[in-house]
Amino acid sequence: MTMDLLSNNDNTIQDRKTTTTATTTTTTKPAHLDPSPLGTQAYWDDIYLSELKSSISHNDADGGDDDTNDNSNRVQPLSRRNDTDDTADVAEASDADPDPDSDSDSASASEADDRSSSSTDWFSEHQATTKLVRYLTSPQLGLDKRTTSMLDLGSGNGALLSALRRQGAFSGPTMIGVDYSSASITLARRRQSAATKEVSRARSPPPPPLRFERWDIVREDVPDWLVEVGGFDVVLDKGTFDAVCLSGEERNAGEDGEGDDRVRRRACEVYPAKVARLVKPDTGRLVVTSCCWTAEELRRWFEDGDGDGDGDGHTRLKACDRIEYPSFVFGGRKGTCLACVVFYRPASTSEEAKENT
């Protein structure tokens, strides 16, 4: 997600980000965003394919391959989600204290590469990855870094999971990134290949490699290899729901095996319920970071529980925490640059649903 998203929808999004109360009392969910090219797969395929070619070109110019030359810092795609390692920005963040455990050399290098990029990543500018790493490593959350399973939805070039592995020191065997763009998966795997060798030199034994797979969460069923996990401890969405909301694609409710086939729904109406099924009941957490919606609007999207069209409560989520971002005043109203809400999936909702059938 970049500043392009804001410029293409500046009036709508700016109004939303400076509104702290519900925009309407006649509907449960917020009004849809206007469709944008940034909500199409073709747009992101082109972006990642271009960056992938650039990465290969740089690698060839250096006379090496991914096993001997880490070109990940050069790869700065114009992405909706995880395109830059903004963990490096922590030292200059006005609202954050320096992280004594951060790798200052790698942070300085990443920061320099971010500044030289031809695009400005809105999430990077506001240290979204830094805040996610800090939140997930906080003592009060108490996640076991050796076993915590993670799923990054819309993983882009894989930088978020890489930051959690490198700066957050998460070493669990199940850290998976998924994206509907094949080019982004190829790009993430190339970065992972180079990073694995670097991490292997620093740690003994080295952690299991990150996994990146192509999957379209809106159009496709959950693949067997995801079902086998049995729910993730942490599911991450950094800008992906924003992109889904900017898609004008509609689906019949019956296409997903539930609901009335005569009812047409935007992709963003299907997304929350499908995501909820990936969260481990009770103990799992879904962390959604958005530049399009306020925290209150995110709650209205994800807590409703009827996004799959059946309204049975199987996939209801409840907000339990949030990550705070600096506030600003625009037009006399107060808002925040980004909103981040943490949800959990109460196991009791599934039991209640069974009792009511």
Summary of the structure (lengths in Angstrom):
residues: 357
radius of gyration: 19.7
end to end distance: 41.5
largest distance: 64.7
contacts: 1178
relative contact order: 0.15
helix: 40%
strand: 15%
